[in-house]
Amino acid sequence: MTPPSSDIALQAGALELRVLPSRGGRISSLSYQGVELLSGPEAHPDNWGTTYWPSPQNLWGWPPVAAIDSEPFAVKGEAPLVLRGQPARLGETEVVLEKRFVPLEGESGFEIAYELHNVGKATLEVAGWQISRVLPGGLTFFPTGDAELTPIAPHGALHLEKFGELSVFDHQKFEQGTSLKVHADGRGGYLAHLARPQGSRPLLFVKAFPDLAPSEQAPGEGEVEIFANLDGAYVEIEVQGKYETIPPGESSKFTVRWIVSSLPDSLLRAATATACKQLAASLRERAMGAKLRLG
């Protein structure tokens, strides 16, 4: 089946997610009551929306593997939406990536599931990696874990402020000129982004996932990662799954649940990461406990 040239819209409560099969099956838009959370191609012609990469990055270097990141995906199912890419060389083997997008029942949220099939003849060691480019100007935070890792050159180290149990990146404090990145272990199984759209109520976007120990993460990578592009046009908020061995003929599954909420009146005067900590943890639990709307 020829991939659609336009994106496919999915709705969950007040949240609309749009997927573009012709562009690597990437998520092209995430909007809450019409307010956009993701950056588009106007920020960068290649690095926009949400995509998947295999981890660690030294499996493929740069640029990303086109058959995984940017080439067309075929539509294999519509309820739920399932997309399948073309075979791609990765390490010493070949892989095929499938993506599935399912609304969460009763929530403004989605489950995004990735399945990487080893269709070659060699064993592969890999973790799933979800990269979302958000509009700048907000706060990105997560509960501090046990380690922060040295970023991969040529990026400089992105400094995280510590507020109690939280590690926080304030986008407004970023000085343009050098791309910065941090790889870190988190705690509590979430990465949160507080968006501050002009003219609209602040929004809290939470990525929820099973918490990993540092020993379960890909070498040289982190359970959560944040990247600020040198021109300040976008910030990447990233999560990775468990690093595991995939024999030929087997698959690796990686699932992230998204949930978005506007801030309640009680948090509007103090829309900080610390003030939003309890809401973020609550949204994480709601997302992880929600049933899937498969019909």
RODREN-422217 format. One line per 8 residues: their letters; for each residue x, y, z of N, C-alpha, C. Coordinates in Angstrom, 3 decimals. Each point is the difference from the previous one (the first is absolute). Layout:
RODREN-422217
A) X,Y,Z,X,Y,Z,X,Y,Z ~ ...
end
This chain:
RODREN-422217
MTPPSSDI) 0.841,-1.201,0.000,-0.841,1.201,0.000,0.878,1.254,0.000 ~ -0.275,0.957,-0.907,0.769,1.229,-0.087,-0.277,0.888,1.208 ~ 1.044,0.477,0.688,-0.231,0.853,1.168,-0.730,1.278,-0.386 ~ -0.940,0.460,0.814,-0.674,1.266,-0.281,1.005,1.147,-0.024 ~ -0.216,0.960,-0.910,0.899,1.148,-0.083,-0.309,1.040,1.068 ~ -1.192,-0.078,0.588,-0.375,0.920,1.072,-0.039,-0.746,1.327 ~ -0.070,0.743,1.094,0.029,-0.656,1.299,-1.365,-0.552,0.391 ~ 0.024,-0.916,0.965,-1.197,-0.663,0.516,-0.257,0.533,1.400
ALQAGALE) -1.218,0.470,0.249,-0.339,0.597,1.293,-0.675,-1.013,0.904 ~ 0.436,-0.044,1.269,-0.598,-0.835,1.037,-0.407,0.900,1.160 ~ -1.129,-0.294,0.623,-0.515,0.841,1.075,-0.145,-0.796,1.287 ~ 0.393,0.605,1.119,-0.194,-0.584,1.330,-0.331,1.131,0.953 ~ -1.266,0.134,0.365,-0.400,1.113,0.846,0.275,1.318,-0.686 ~ 0.714,0.890,0.697,0.332,1.312,-0.558,1.287,-0.020,-0.815 ~ 0.582,-1.173,-0.171,1.314,-0.128,-0.630,-0.119,-0.573,-1.406 ~ 0.627,0.680,-0.963,0.068,-0.513,-1.367,1.445,-0.324,-0.347
LRVLPSRG) 0.213,-1.197,-0.517,1.309,-0.460,-0.443,-0.085,-0.248,-1.496 ~ 0.985,0.502,-0.741,0.018,-0.190,-1.451,1.275,-0.741,-0.383 ~ -0.162,-1.002,-0.858,1.099,-0.876,-0.416,0.175,0.119,-1.508 ~ 1.251,0.062,-0.443,0.303,0.160,-1.423,0.718,-1.246,-0.519 ~ -0.740,-0.976,-0.567,0.635,-1.232,-0.479,1.084,0.237,-1.047 ~ -0.175,0.999,-0.858,0.958,0.235,-1.078,1.322,0.566,0.498 ~ 0.058,0.404,1.256,1.224,0.565,0.570,0.435,-0.833,1.202 ~ 0.267,-1.272,-0.239,0.500,-0.869,1.058,-1.025,-0.350,1.049
GRISSLSY) -1.286,0.217,-0.309,-1.026,-0.270,1.000,0.155,0.860,1.237 ~ 0.604,1.168,-0.162,0.240,0.842,1.175,-1.279,0.701,0.445 ~ -0.028,0.393,1.253,-1.099,0.804,0.519,0.276,1.440,-0.411 ~ -0.872,0.538,-0.843,0.223,1.325,-0.564,-0.595,1.111,0.849 ~ -0.961,-0.349,0.871,-0.662,1.021,0.808,-0.584,-0.628,1.253 ~ 0.042,0.746,1.090,-0.676,-0.363,1.244,-0.611,1.285,0.542 ~ -1.321,0.080,-0.022,-0.651,1.241,0.421,-1.086,-0.283,1.027 ~ -0.076,0.872,0.987,-0.994,-0.101,1.073,-0.935,1.189,-0.126
QGVELLSG) -1.266,-0.288,-0.283,-0.988,1.054,-0.244,0.529,1.016,-1.003 ~ 0.661,-0.517,-1.033,0.501,0.833,-1.081,1.345,0.647,0.234 ~ 0.608,-0.192,1.170,1.298,0.602,0.315,1.103,-1.018,-0.279 ~ 0.913,0.337,-0.908,1.046,-0.920,-0.443,1.123,-0.119,1.033 ~ 0.488,-1.241,0.181,1.093,-0.269,0.927,1.313,-0.334,-0.704 ~ -0.057,-0.526,-1.218,1.204,-0.434,-0.704,0.459,1.043,-1.013 ~ 1.298,0.039,-0.245,0.529,0.869,-1.045,-0.201,-0.662,-1.357 ~ -0.100,0.819,-1.038,-0.198,-0.496,-1.357,1.222,0.225,-0.862
PEAHPDNW) -0.109,-0.273,-1.311,1.152,0.139,-0.901,0.502,1.426,-0.140 ~ -0.782,0.988,0.444,0.496,1.375,-0.028,1.146,0.196,0.995 ~ 0.066,-0.842,1.038,1.092,0.084,0.978,1.268,-0.659,-0.528 ~ -0.168,-1.111,-0.720,1.123,-0.720,-0.613,-0.573,-0.913,-1.075 ~ 0.599,-0.040,-1.197,-0.586,-0.794,-1.089,-0.025,-1.501,0.254 ~ 0.871,-0.499,0.848,0.069,-1.437,0.282,-0.416,-0.332,1.427 ~ 0.449,0.789,0.949,-0.214,-0.305,1.418,-1.242,0.716,0.522 ~ -1.139,-0.629,-0.171,-1.263,0.580,0.464,-0.962,-1.135,0.339
GTTYWPSP) -1.064,0.338,0.743,-0.970,-1.018,0.387,0.615,-1.037,0.923 ~ -0.580,-1.195,-0.024,0.471,-1.109,0.842,0.371,-1.182,-0.869 ~ 1.162,-0.580,0.273,0.481,-1.138,-0.766,0.556,-1.069,0.941 ~ 0.483,-1.082,-0.601,0.619,-1.117,0.734,1.380,-0.230,-0.584 ~ 0.971,-0.226,0.874,1.323,-0.451,-0.414,0.388,-1.220,0.830 ~ 0.854,-0.863,-0.536,0.582,-1.068,0.821,1.112,0.584,0.872 ~ 0.160,-0.549,1.178,1.047,0.423,0.929,0.879,-1.202,0.335 ~ 1.319,0.203,0.166,0.725,1.256,0.049,0.263,0.592,-1.388
QNLWGWPP) 0.295,1.293,-0.002,0.187,0.694,-1.269,1.207,-0.512,-0.761 ~ 0.982,-0.562,0.695,1.176,-0.488,-0.724,-0.298,-1.218,-0.870 ~ -1.235,-0.515,0.054,-0.419,-1.028,-0.956,-0.064,0.543,-1.415 ~ -0.290,1.314,-0.117,-0.236,0.575,-1.328,0.666,1.342,-0.224 ~ 0.440,0.688,1.038,0.716,1.262,-0.182,-0.923,1.156,-0.330 ~ 0.218,0.615,-1.145,-0.835,1.113,-0.475,0.167,0.115,-1.506 ~ -1.021,0.270,-0.763,-1.384,0.288,0.381,-0.764,-1.263,0.406 ~ -1.242,0.156,0.477,-0.807,-1.168,0.369,-0.249,-0.918,-1.189
VAAIDSEP) -0.280,-1.271,0.301,-0.309,-0.986,-1.046,-1.302,0.419,-0.680 ~ 0.058,0.273,-1.299,-1.140,0.588,-0.711,-1.237,-0.889,0.042 ~ 0.180,-1.320,-0.134,-1.151,-0.910,-0.016,-0.712,-0.045,1.345 ~ 0.667,0.461,1.051,-0.599,0.046,1.335,-0.528,1.392,0.324 ~ 0.714,1.025,-0.451,-0.297,1.375,0.417,-0.853,0.798,-0.981 ~ 0.216,-0.157,-1.306,-0.600,0.967,-0.925,-0.632,-0.578,-1.258 ~ 0.299,-1.238,-0.367,-0.593,-0.576,-1.206,-1.421,-0.485,0.275 ~ -0.816,-0.181,-1.044,-1.418,-0.339,0.195,-0.223,-1.302,0.764
FAVKGEAP) -1.053,0.015,0.827,-0.492,-1.183,0.700,-1.353,-0.374,-0.595 ~ -0.243,-1.290,-0.135,-1.287,-0.485,-0.494,-1.007,-0.082,1.135 ~ -1.266,0.282,-0.308,-1.079,-0.126,0.979,-0.462,-1.451,0.023 ~ 0.148,-0.656,1.147,-0.366,-1.411,0.140,-1.292,-0.195,0.773 ~ -0.470,1.015,0.684,-1.245,-0.085,0.758,-0.484,1.392,0.335 ~ -1.310,0.146,0.168,-0.567,1.327,0.247,-0.646,0.148,1.367 ~ -0.378,-1.062,0.664,-0.640,0.086,1.323,0.480,-1.157,0.865 ~ 1.189,0.107,0.597,0.833,1.195,0.085,0.842,0.229,-1.259
LVLRGQPA) 0.562,1.214,-0.080,0.880,0.337,-1.110,1.336,-0.717,0.174 ~ 0.360,-0.809,-0.997,1.263,-0.742,0.008,0.749,0.315,-1.284 ~ 1.265,0.378,0.116,0.846,0.315,-1.145,1.210,-0.924,-0.009 ~ 0.483,-0.319,-1.198,1.160,-0.889,-0.132,0.978,0.592,-1.007 ~ 1.277,0.066,0.409,1.036,0.529,-0.868,0.614,-1.063,-0.890 ~ 0.989,0.420,-0.772,0.732,-0.891,-0.886,1.223,-0.572,0.728 ~ 0.538,-1.133,-0.474,1.209,-0.553,0.626,1.147,1.012,-0.004 ~ 0.738,0.012,1.101,1.114,0.934,0.148,1.203,-0.733,0.566
RLGETEVV) 1.175,0.340,-0.484,1.229,-0.559,0.540,0.317,0.672,1.327 ~ 0.271,-0.797,1.032,0.334,0.523,1.321,1.036,-0.918,0.620 ~ 1.191,0.527,0.237,1.077,-0.846,0.506,0.335,-1.078,-1.009 ~ -0.023,-1.253,0.450,0.323,-1.127,-0.874,-1.246,-0.727,-0.492 ~ -1.158,0.607,0.184,-1.233,-0.686,-0.370,-0.956,0.944,-0.716 ~ -1.206,-0.479,-0.268,-1.051,0.809,-0.606,-1.193,0.047,0.934 ~ -0.681,1.145,0.021,-1.155,0.167,0.883,-1.165,0.610,-0.767 ~ -1.200,-0.203,0.545,-1.211,0.663,-0.482,-0.710,0.572,1.220
LEKRFVPL) -0.411,1.258,-0.094,-0.655,0.673,1.121,-1.502,0.113,-0.232 ~ -0.780,-0.338,1.031,-1.439,0.227,0.001,-0.344,1.001,1.096 ~ -0.998,0.848,-0.282,-0.486,0.982,0.970,-1.509,-0.167,0.159 ~ -0.462,0.131,1.234,-1.438,-0.105,0.275,-0.422,1.170,0.883 ~ -1.131,0.621,-0.347,-0.491,1.183,0.701,-1.424,-0.276,0.474 ~ -0.212,0.036,1.325,-1.302,-0.359,0.560,-0.431,1.056,1.018 ~ -1.227,0.541,-0.105,-0.490,0.928,1.015,-0.177,-0.694,1.349 ~ 0.175,0.762,1.075,-0.270,-0.487,1.345,-1.460,0.275,0.339
EGESGFEI) -0.683,-1.014,0.485,-1.421,0.130,0.320,-0.210,1.017,1.124 ~ -0.859,1.002,-0.249,-0.358,0.963,1.028,1.054,1.032,0.326 ~ 1.069,0.078,-0.788,1.086,0.940,0.272,0.367,0.770,-1.266 ~ 0.634,1.143,0.184,0.611,0.717,-1.119,1.420,-0.543,-0.149 ~ 0.079,-1.211,-0.551,1.287,-0.675,-0.067,0.015,-1.123,-1.009 ~ 1.209,-0.477,-0.301,0.207,-1.067,-0.975,1.094,-0.945,0.480 ~ -0.091,-1.237,-0.459,1.119,-0.928,0.108,0.671,-0.070,-1.356 ~ 1.323,0.177,-0.002,0.792,-0.150,-1.221,0.921,-1.187,0.223
AYELHNVG) -0.197,-1.039,-0.802,0.752,-1.249,0.175,0.864,-0.248,-1.230 ~ 1.234,-0.391,0.245,0.951,-0.292,-1.069,0.436,-1.457,0.112 ~ 0.074,-0.667,-1.141,0.497,-1.373,-0.023,1.055,-0.105,-1.095 ~ 1.223,-0.282,0.415,1.125,-0.110,-0.924,0.273,-1.476,-0.254 ~ -0.226,-0.432,-1.233,0.158,-1.403,-0.377,1.402,-0.230,-0.570 ~ 0.689,-0.981,0.530,1.292,-0.404,-0.549,-0.260,-1.009,-1.111 ~ 0.057,0.462,-1.244,-0.293,-0.863,-1.152,1.275,-0.479,-0.681 ~ 1.150,0.310,0.600,1.268,-0.423,-0.569,0.514,-1.286,0.623
KATLEVAG) 1.306,-0.215,-0.100,0.596,-1.261,0.434,0.922,0.147,1.206 ~ 0.170,1.223,0.506,0.898,0.227,1.139,-0.788,0.515,1.199 ~ 0.506,-0.297,1.190,-0.609,0.500,1.234,0.220,1.510,0.114 ~ -0.972,0.689,0.574,0.061,1.452,0.145,-0.223,0.378,1.458 ~ 0.816,0.914,0.511,-0.206,0.568,1.332,-0.469,1.435,-0.182 ~ -1.176,0.319,0.547,-0.619,1.280,-0.325,-1.011,0.394,1.067 ~ -0.281,1.290,0.073,-1.102,0.540,0.802,-0.826,0.914,-0.884 ~ -1.290,0.124,0.305,-0.836,0.957,-0.704,0.271,1.413,0.491
WQISRVLP) -0.268,0.980,-0.869,0.337,1.392,0.302,-1.045,0.898,-0.661 ~ -0.739,0.741,0.787,-1.018,0.913,-0.534,0.459,1.441,0.177 ~ -0.001,0.747,-1.103,0.487,1.373,-0.016,-1.144,0.926,-0.387 ~ -0.334,0.954,0.865,-1.048,0.985,-0.287,0.602,1.400,0.029 ~ -0.230,0.752,-1.068,0.478,1.386,-0.042,-1.142,0.923,0.409 ~ 0.184,0.673,1.109,-1.039,0.892,0.512,0.382,1.446,-0.284 ~ -1.014,0.854,0.016,0.245,1.425,-0.166,0.775,0.525,1.204 ~ 0.938,0.911,-0.212,0.818,0.499,1.110,-0.793,0.934,0.906
GGLTFFPT) 0.570,0.268,1.162,-0.587,0.969,0.912,-0.622,-0.581,1.247 ~ -0.032,-1.319,0.110,-0.629,-0.633,1.152,0.997,-0.506,1.021 ~ -0.468,-0.934,0.817,0.823,-0.686,1.001,-0.112,-1.497,-0.241 ~ 1.121,-0.690,-0.049,0.002,-1.451,-0.117,0.616,-0.567,1.270 ~ -0.651,-1.000,0.597,0.489,-0.489,1.291,-0.323,-1.477,0.196 ~ 0.734,-0.606,0.938,-0.207,-1.400,0.364,0.576,-0.227,1.393 ~ -0.482,-1.023,0.708,0.580,-0.325,1.307,1.441,-0.488,-0.168 ~ 0.908,0.575,0.748,1.419,-0.306,-0.127,0.286,-1.458,0.337
GDAELTPI) 0.770,-0.651,-0.870,0.384,-1.385,0.214,1.402,-0.116,0.561 ~ 0.698,-1.047,-0.412,1.294,-0.316,0.604,1.205,0.454,-0.808 ~ -0.198,0.520,-1.223,1.169,0.323,-0.810,-0.337,1.017,-1.078 ~ 0.996,0.848,-0.317,-0.013,0.823,-1.199,1.250,-0.368,-0.779 ~ -0.137,-0.138,-1.316,1.093,-0.487,-0.817,0.562,1.108,-0.878 ~ 1.260,-0.157,-0.385,0.636,0.949,-0.904,-0.670,-0.072,-1.361 ~ -0.411,1.133,-0.577,-0.662,-0.036,-1.303,0.956,-0.402,-1.107 ~ -0.576,-0.497,-1.074,0.797,-0.396,-1.152,0.479,1.248,-0.734
APHGALHL) 1.307,0.069,-0.306,0.541,1.112,-0.776,-0.722,0.061,-1.356 ~ -0.184,1.185,-0.574,0.631,1.274,0.356,-0.833,0.876,0.922 ~ -1.055,-0.522,0.604,-0.867,0.821,0.838,0.667,0.308,1.336 ~ -0.297,1.181,0.528,0.424,0.333,1.343,-0.963,-0.580,1.017 ~ 0.360,0.118,1.275,-0.830,-0.552,1.070,-1.110,0.979,0.366 ~ -1.222,-0.478,-0.006,-1.151,0.807,0.400,-0.132,-0.064,1.517 ~ -0.035,1.160,0.625,-0.065,0.070,1.466,-1.443,-0.108,0.467 ~ -0.244,-0.894,0.939,-1.310,-0.152,0.615,0.018,0.618,1.390
EKFGELSV) -0.980,0.836,0.283,-0.144,0.538,1.348,-0.684,-1.036,0.882 ~ 0.365,-0.018,1.258,-0.582,-0.947,0.950,-0.903,0.747,0.981 ~ -1.246,-0.421,0.051,-0.972,0.545,0.938,-0.598,-1.169,0.770 ~ 0.520,-0.233,1.201,-0.443,-1.157,0.762,0.332,-1.278,-0.754 ~ -1.017,-0.798,-0.289,0.196,-1.279,-0.680,-0.060,0.122,-1.517 ~ -0.142,1.212,-0.523,-0.179,0.180,-1.436,1.259,0.534,-0.680 ~ 0.226,-0.470,-1.225,0.989,0.582,-0.906,-0.772,0.802,-1.042 ~ 0.392,1.262,-0.211,-0.804,0.925,-0.799,0.867,0.711,-1.037
FDHQKFEQ) -0.521,0.081,-1.229,0.608,0.836,-1.034,-0.973,1.120,-0.339 ~ 0.403,1.225,0.292,-0.793,1.183,-0.318,0.443,0.503,-1.372 ~ -0.851,-0.153,-1.002,0.363,0.363,-1.371,0.387,1.475,-0.112 ~ -0.621,0.850,0.793,0.243,1.433,-0.117,1.403,0.394,0.456 ~ 0.689,-0.890,0.694,1.366,0.286,0.446,1.056,-0.507,-0.984 ~ -0.453,-0.627,-1.078,0.938,-0.538,-0.989,0.639,1.134,-0.794 ~ 1.328,-0.025,-0.112,0.734,0.980,-0.789,0.342,-0.611,-1.351 ~ -0.485,0.623,-1.056,0.196,-0.525,-1.345,1.467,0.034,-0.408
GTSLKVHA) 0.339,-0.865,-0.951,1.357,-0.029,-0.527,0.632,-1.370,-0.006 ~ -0.355,-0.851,0.965,0.531,-1.362,0.090,-1.129,-0.953,0.356 ~ -0.087,-1.110,-0.727,-0.986,-1.026,0.345,0.428,-0.707,1.279 ~ -0.950,-0.205,0.906,0.294,-0.618,1.291,-0.881,-1.223,0.205 ~ 0.545,-1.001,0.709,-0.763,-1.219,0.246,0.359,-0.588,1.355 ~ -0.996,-0.662,0.617,0.242,-0.755,1.220,-0.630,-1.379,-0.148 ~ 0.717,-1.016,0.452,-0.493,-1.379,0.094,-0.103,-0.296,1.489 ~ -1.128,-0.504,0.456,-0.155,-0.180,1.444,-0.877,-1.197,0.332
DGRGGYLA) 0.209,-0.510,1.191,-0.923,-0.963,0.586,-1.083,0.786,0.721 ~ -1.232,-0.421,-0.161,-1.103,0.648,0.702,-0.517,-0.882,1.117 ~ -1.111,0.410,0.566,-0.638,-0.767,1.059,-1.505,0.241,-0.118 ~ -0.791,-1.006,0.243,-1.442,0.213,-0.024,-0.663,-0.235,-1.335 ~ 0.784,-0.247,-1.055,-0.580,-0.382,-1.276,-0.724,1.093,-0.752 ~ 0.520,1.246,0.068,-0.607,1.027,-0.849,0.990,1.110,-0.334 ~ -0.271,0.636,-1.131,0.671,1.218,-0.432,-1.106,1.000,-0.302 ~ 0.046,1.164,0.625,-1.085,0.973,-0.117,0.486,1.276,-0.672
HLARPQGS) -0.911,0.598,-0.752,0.303,1.275,-0.649,-1.130,0.980,0.266 ~ 0.331,1.113,0.623,-0.967,1.057,0.270,0.103,1.033,-1.111 ~ -1.004,0.022,-0.869,-0.023,0.935,-1.124,-0.684,1.292,0.416 ~ 0.526,1.104,-0.507,-0.553,1.319,0.322,-0.394,0.719,-1.283 ~ -1.022,-0.476,-0.688,-0.389,0.619,-1.272,-0.527,1.414,0.199 ~ 0.376,0.889,-0.908,-0.451,1.380,0.110,-1.511,0.074,-0.179 ~ -0.653,0.722,0.899,-1.431,0.208,-0.116,-0.851,-1.167,0.437 ~ 0.622,-1.056,0.545,-0.755,-1.183,0.421,0.449,-0.440,1.387
RPLLFVKA) -0.838,-0.780,0.641,0.327,-0.559,1.307,1.175,-0.974,-0.137 ~ 0.936,-0.022,0.958,1.101,-0.964,-0.053,-0.506,-1.437,-0.066 ~ 0.768,-0.833,-0.691,-0.345,-1.408,-0.186,1.106,-0.876,0.561 ~ -0.378,-1.119,0.607,0.970,-0.971,0.496,-0.083,-1.261,-0.851 ~ 1.092,-0.309,-0.667,0.132,-1.153,-0.893,0.902,-1.008,0.705 ~ -0.529,-1.188,0.266,0.745,-1.026,0.733,0.194,-1.231,-0.870 ~ 1.249,-0.439,-0.104,0.322,-1.296,-0.603,0.158,-1.001,1.140 ~ -0.785,-1.065,-0.032,0.005,-1.005,1.068,0.537,-1.319,-0.533
FPDLAPSE) 0.809,-0.677,0.817,0.661,-1.228,-0.447,0.467,-0.779,1.225 ~ 0.304,-1.291,-0.141,0.548,-0.763,1.128,1.380,0.534,0.381 ~ 0.208,0.245,1.282,1.286,0.506,0.472,1.071,-1.072,-0.158 ~ 1.198,0.414,-0.420,1.106,-0.924,-0.210,1.142,0.298,0.963 ~ 0.703,-1.034,0.394,1.243,0.170,0.749,1.105,0.394,-0.977 ~ 1.051,0.706,0.463,1.095,0.359,-0.903,0.593,-1.202,-0.730 ~ 0.032,-1.161,0.645,0.565,-1.198,-0.627,-0.833,-0.513,-1.169 ~ -1.256,0.454,-0.113,-0.879,-0.437,-1.082,0.034,0.934,-1.208
QAPGEGEV) 0.748,1.096,0.114,0.023,1.004,-1.059,1.138,-0.263,-0.975 ~ -0.166,0.480,-1.223,1.007,-0.216,-1.037,1.318,0.662,0.393 ~ 1.140,-0.609,-0.348,1.297,0.573,0.372,0.199,1.382,-0.615 ~ 0.415,0.951,0.855,0.234,1.358,-0.460,-1.245,0.826,-0.203 ~ -1.161,-0.560,0.321,-1.272,0.703,-0.186,-0.682,0.189,1.352 ~ -1.231,0.519,-0.014,-0.729,0.222,1.238,-1.464,-0.321,-0.160 ~ -0.640,-0.289,1.114,-1.440,-0.275,-0.005,-0.780,1.221,-0.476 ~ 0.459,1.191,0.400,-0.569,1.254,-0.484,1.137,0.854,-0.555
EIFANLDG) -0.302,0.732,-1.057,0.991,0.864,-0.620,-0.677,1.295,-0.427 ~ 0.741,1.096,0.071,-0.490,1.302,-0.434,1.073,0.623,-0.887 ~ -0.427,0.529,-1.137,0.915,0.624,-0.957,-0.546,1.371,-0.381 ~ 0.840,1.027,0.099,-0.369,1.354,-0.418,0.799,0.358,-1.244 ~ -0.699,0.274,-1.106,0.691,0.331,-1.240,0.665,1.370,0.100 ~ 1.122,0.146,-0.680,0.831,1.187,0.159,-0.706,1.312,-0.300 ~ -1.017,-0.014,-0.893,-0.686,1.243,-0.344,-1.221,0.274,0.875 ~ -0.285,-0.903,0.946,-1.126,0.188,0.899,-1.357,-0.221,-0.628
AYVEIEVQ) -0.044,-0.571,-1.212,-1.272,-0.160,-0.712,-0.842,-1.148,0.538 ~ 0.636,-0.985,0.623,-0.739,-1.134,0.550,0.826,-0.677,1.084 ~ -0.692,-0.771,0.825,0.626,-0.818,1.044,-0.510,-1.419,-0.163 ~ 0.909,-0.970,0.072,-0.400,-1.405,-0.075,-0.185,-0.556,1.408 ~ -1.152,-0.615,0.244,-0.220,-0.728,1.251,-0.102,-1.479,-0.379 ~ 0.867,-0.811,0.578,0.225,-1.352,-0.498,-0.069,-1.020,1.135 ~ -0.519,-1.170,-0.312,0.014,-1.108,0.956,0.470,-1.258,-0.716 ~ 0.643,-0.889,0.761,0.491,-1.251,-0.557,-0.512,-1.179,0.808
GKYETIPP) -0.122,-1.130,-0.696,-0.457,-1.224,0.628,1.152,-0.902,0.411 ~ -0.340,-1.207,0.349,0.977,-0.963,0.512,0.935,-0.481,-1.106 ~ 1.285,-0.033,0.321,1.021,-0.511,-0.913,-0.013,-1.519,0.068 ~ -0.222,-0.638,-1.139,-0.154,-1.448,0.010,0.549,-0.634,-1.264 ~ 0.168,-1.301,0.064,0.519,-0.780,-1.120,-1.156,-0.573,-0.807 ~ 0.052,0.198,-1.314,-1.040,-0.517,-0.894,0.631,-1.013,-0.955 ~ -0.274,-1.277,0.174,0.501,-0.997,-0.947,-0.698,0.146,-1.354 ~ 0.553,-0.578,-1.048,-0.677,0.008,-1.295,-1.401,-0.601,0.113
GESSKFTV) -0.961,0.656,-0.633,-1.375,-0.477,0.036,-0.803,0.479,1.188 ~ 0.634,0.714,0.943,-0.694,0.508,1.181,-0.188,1.517,-0.101 ~ -0.679,0.579,0.997,-0.331,1.425,-0.030,0.249,0.651,1.355 ~ 0.176,1.318,-0.029,0.116,0.815,1.207,-1.181,0.956,0.044 ~ -0.691,0.061,1.149,-1.157,0.878,0.140,0.322,1.149,0.957 ~ -0.452,1.177,-0.366,0.232,1.214,0.787,-1.279,0.832,-0.036 ~ -0.545,0.314,1.172,-1.284,0.694,0.081,0.100,1.225,0.902 ~ -0.546,1.101,-0.480,-0.078,1.241,0.773,-1.444,0.478,-0.039
RWIVSSLP) -0.506,0.441,1.140,-1.341,0.581,0.041,0.102,1.507,0.227 ~ -0.788,0.729,-0.783,-0.042,1.452,0.109,-1.317,0.433,0.620 ~ 0.051,1.043,0.799,-1.211,0.597,0.549,0.248,1.499,0.160 ~ -1.020,0.795,-0.299,0.119,1.459,0.051,-1.164,0.571,0.796 ~ 0.290,1.026,0.790,-1.033,0.681,0.776,0.317,1.488,0.069 ~ -1.027,0.823,0.012,0.212,1.417,0.299,0.184,0.145,1.508 ~ 0.718,1.033,0.402,0.227,0.196,1.430,-1.278,0.476,0.685 ~ -0.292,-0.531,1.175,-1.155,0.498,0.760,0.272,1.413,0.516
DSLLRAAT) -1.062,0.684,0.381,0.137,1.376,0.494,0.979,0.097,1.166 ~ 0.037,-1.024,0.829,0.848,0.032,1.198,1.487,0.064,-0.318 ~ 0.392,-0.356,-1.235,1.417,-0.010,-0.366,0.390,1.154,-0.917 ~ -0.945,0.815,-0.404,0.298,1.027,-0.993,0.967,1.060,0.517 ~ -0.087,0.353,1.275,0.877,1.041,0.537,1.410,-0.507,0.245 ~ 0.152,-1.289,0.174,1.318,-0.592,0.264,0.206,-1.171,-0.951 ~ 0.039,0.310,-1.288,0.145,-1.050,-1.010,1.471,-0.379,-0.132 ~ 0.518,-0.651,1.029,1.383,-0.458,0.031,0.021,-1.524,0.003
ATACKQLA) 1.183,-0.563,-0.243,0.125,-1.455,0.024,-0.348,-0.554,1.377 ~ 0.470,0.671,1.047,-0.284,-0.473,1.356,-1.494,0.007,0.283 ~ -0.676,1.072,-0.408,-1.441,0.092,0.226,-0.761,-1.059,-0.788 ~ 0.547,-0.382,-1.162,-0.683,-0.958,-0.878,0.392,-1.450,0.260 ~ 0.899,-0.221,0.964,0.501,-1.355,0.251,-1.117,-0.986,0.310 ~ -0.897,0.362,0.895,-1.073,-0.913,0.391,-0.943,-0.272,-1.167 ~ -0.311,1.034,-0.782,-0.867,-0.189,-1.161,0.661,-0.919,-1.017 ~ 1.296,0.179,-0.236,0.708,-0.848,-0.957,-0.028,-1.462,0.428
ASLRERAM) 0.258,-0.257,1.284,-0.025,-1.376,0.500,-1.398,-0.593,-0.104 ~ -1.020,0.816,0.276,-1.382,-0.468,-0.105,-0.371,-0.323,-1.440 ~ 0.421,0.858,-0.937,-0.276,-0.258,-1.414,0.710,-1.266,-0.465 ~ 1.205,-0.212,0.505,0.726,-1.219,-0.354,-0.781,-1.237,0.425 ~ -0.518,0.007,1.219,-0.761,-1.147,0.490,-1.294,-0.191,-0.791 ~ -0.656,1.094,-0.355,-1.212,-0.107,-0.805,0.302,-0.595,-1.368 ~ 1.082,0.446,-0.609,0.359,-0.511,-1.322,0.332,-1.487,0.048 ~ 0.797,-0.395,0.983,0.418,-1.396,0.079,-1.162,-0.916,0.362
GAKLRLG) -1.004,0.531,0.705,-1.139,-0.819,0.412,-1.161,0.002,-0.964 ~ 0.063,0.843,-1.029,-1.128,0.130,-0.922,-0.126,-1.210,-0.919 ~ -1.234,-0.317,-0.359,-0.251,-1.023,-1.010,0.184,0.600,-1.386 ~ 0.252,-0.868,-0.972,0.164,0.445,-1.378,-1.339,-0.003,-0.722 ~ -0.226,1.023,-0.821,-1.216,0.065,-0.807,0.320,-0.591,-1.372 ~ -0.254,-1.284,-0.142,0.433,-0.728,-1.191,-0.989,0.064,-1.155 ~ -1.245,0.328,0.263,-1.004,0.023,-1.056,-0.019,1.290,-0.784
end
